[in-house]
């Protein structure tokens, strides 16, 4: 009986911490990350590395010429069953993209772009998602399936907004790009998934512009420092938690020649202060020594990063007295 109670408590503790690390409790950190990535300079880095149409285009031109309108993050939802577009204004990001029968899909960052060759407006519709984990055990679904669903909804939601009735030639190509803060192989990975023609009988070749309408990009960040320009940038932003906000600003300025606005500095500072990545590492390291020790490591990390008792208790199930005792221990260690 004691063994069963201990097992149930361990399962509850693990679920609580994972909910904190991967659930709604980390929405504040996620919001800062999305705000940061929606800056045109960061979007240009992502597009040049992952989108074939921009491979030979300068990052400066991508940022200034080809991203249309202002990329939006966490804006008011729109009605997609009868959507409208006024002039050249793009629809907001993290819009609720769904119908009564399909449910709701939310986009982290959503914006339109133009093709470099033709300058055709709204040639590409690009969605970027920041994802902390790919693991099915934590998400309870296969991440690539979610990416496919997002891509399909980005195409189907164009009807009556970008094309009407039977004018299917008006469908614009979509990219959905997923930036995952860990890797299934511990190495950094960038995979592309697209529609390709396979000739089963005969030799007829269809023009790729007729079917090449959806591309999915999965970017996984490995543990080791990467030589890839985009991956290295993302590692510094999101997985190198020992770097201060100032160190990250210096890196962006010196290595990527970025113009750092006050807003970028504020987002970096907020992310470093929240230090969700540090809590995650503490849990993963502590879990090897048992659930209880993993939880204590998370609590200590949260204390050092200024979290309040109620926040720590919600994440770890520790009592306020236990948290105060940990605070006292940390104070003694500092003195």
Buried (B, 14 or more C-beta within 10 A) or exposed (E): EEEEEEEEEBEEBBEBBBBBBBEEBBEEBBBBBBBBBBBBBBBBBBBBBBBEBBEEBEBEEBBEBBBBBEBBBBEEBBEBEEBEEEEEEBBBBBBBBBEEEBEEBBBBBBBBBBBBEEEEEBBBBBBBBBBBBBBEEEBEEEBBEBBBBBBBBBBBBBBEBBBEEEEEEBBBBBBBBBBBBBBEEEEBBBEEBBEEEEEEEEEEEEEEEEEBBBBBBBBBBBEEEBEBBBBBBBBBBBBBBEBEBEBBBEBBEEEBEBEBEEEBBBBBBBBBEBBBBBBBBBBBEBBEEEBBBBBBBBBBBBBBBEBEBEBBBBBBBBEEEBBEEBBEEEEEEEE
